[in-house]
Amino acid sequence: MDVLYFAWVRERIGLPRERIETTAATVRELVAELVAREERYAVAFSDLAALRVAVDQELRDFDAPLAGVREVAFFPPMTGG
């Protein structure tokens, strides 16, 4: 699946996107796999309340299932103006 990172999440991880193989069943499990990889992921995902996630371009929560998913995107909350 493709994993995309935006704004300060991208800055902390150092990549705009990556293709990964995962056994995670939910977004939360995917985050746990990423955090276990390297410190930079642990820093980026240290406060899930400060993040939003989109699964196949639809806003979802961190308990969303990943079966059949092609893309997961992480980003900070957006503000309007």
N, C-alpha and C positions, 0 to 999 in steps of 0.2 A: 504494500500500500504506500501511497505517497503521504508524507507528513510535512506540512507547511508551517512555518513560523513567521510571525509578523511583529513589527515594532520592537519593543525591548526584549521580547522573547527571542527573536532572531539575533539581536545583538548579543545576548548572553550565551546562546548556543553557538553562534558563529556561522550559521548556515540559514539560507532562506527556505530550503526544502531538502528532503532526503527520501529515498525509497528504502523501506525496511520490510523485513520478514518478521512476523510476530505471531505468537500463540495466544496473545491477549484476547479475552472474550469481551472486554469493555474498554472504554476510553481510560478509565481509572487504572486498569491493569496495564494498558499501554504506557501510561505515564510512569508506573512503577518500573516497567522494563527499561524505559529511557533513563530514569533516575539512577538505576543500577549500573548503567553503562559508564558514566563519567561524571565528575564533579560539575561540569558546566550545565548538565541537564538538571542536576539536583538544585543548583542555584536558580535556574529558570523556572522550575516547577515547585519551588519551596512554599509558595502560597497559592493554592488552587483557587481560593476565593477571589484572587486578583486576576484570574484568567477566564476567558470564554473559549468554547470549543465549537467548531462546526464539523459535522460529519456529512460528507458528500454535499457540502455547501448549504447545510441546514443547521441552524443553531440547535445544540443539544446539550444535555448535562453530562457529567463525567461518568455516569452509570449507563450511558448509551451503549448498546451492543455493537460489535464490530463485524459480525458475520456479513460477508459480501460487500463490505465497505471498500471503496477505492481511495478515498482521500479523507484525511483528518487535518484540520487546521487549528492552531493555537494562537490566540491574540489577546491583548488587554481589552477591557470594556471600551466601547466606543462612546463618544459624546457627540451630541449634535450642536449645531450652532448657527 
